[in-house]
């Protein structure tokens, strides 16, 4: 029992001793000193300073002027002092513009966005694939291994469709005249031009290929109505170029295509465009045909004139050759060496109505292209008429 009392007494003595002599303890405490790292002063090498100044002077007097004259000034100011330097600011700003573009404005290739939020044209309302028709078309295609067709068929009543490479880009040839015709009537509706306006033929407009205007005399005068008719019925290239120029040229045409909502269709060259640089897809061409009937896009007067022109196309050797005489077909054909095509709307005697577009890449001028289109047209017609869609 004594041990606990001793410990308690000892602690009490220490406690009293501390508070009695705390001033003495505090006087012996010194604040800790922070050890600071000594900064070693480096001595600059005078030779290094001289060399830096020397190279700076050389750069300012000799290198910089050459760089400015040979690169900076020609690049920014496009001077003619050094004609061997060729610069393209658009390619510098947009490196992919040389091969990736869908618009052409003032000589510059551009990748323009389409009006996907609110395009002026109404999209085709698709419901179900016509799988059986697609299989029949694929079987027919297999018997023509040298051909690469793109086909799109769409039924007005049911919205059912057949799609064979329909979103793949193909040359348009003269089928590009369908959007040119639509562009013309949009311009007429806006008051930019009238069907009675007259345009004089010049050497600039004359174009080889299809059509008779190329053989007419310079300064011959034609109304817009006459030019539009021969552009479609005779597929006249000279008339097409005259009308496209009168409505703003290729730039305006491409801008309109973007506003309509066309992502792939574009005009890159005046007709005849034998290289096939003007392109489209079967589905986009079908959408343009569909919007001929769209009252929110074209007026009734415009529609009547367009249907009138497209009802009298002279070339009846493609899709129309696979239809019976009782069927009505409004369309436009296209023919260049590597591509043969036809696009239009079929009205059957039993009240069916469907869009059909065929673009066929082929060996140069191969007659197999025509043979395939005629057989495919007949196959599609029989399916559409005899099948309960």
Beta strands, then each sheet from edge to edge (+ up, - down):
strand 1: 103-105
strand 2: 108-110
strand 3: 148-155
strand 4: 161-164
strand 5: 170-171
strand 6: 198-200
strand 7: 221-223
strand 8: 279-280
strand 9: 328-336
strand 10: 339-347
strand 11: 353-361
sheet 1: 1+ 2-
sheet 2: 4+ 3- 11+ 10- 9+
sheet 3: 5+ 8-
sheet 4: 6+ 7-
end
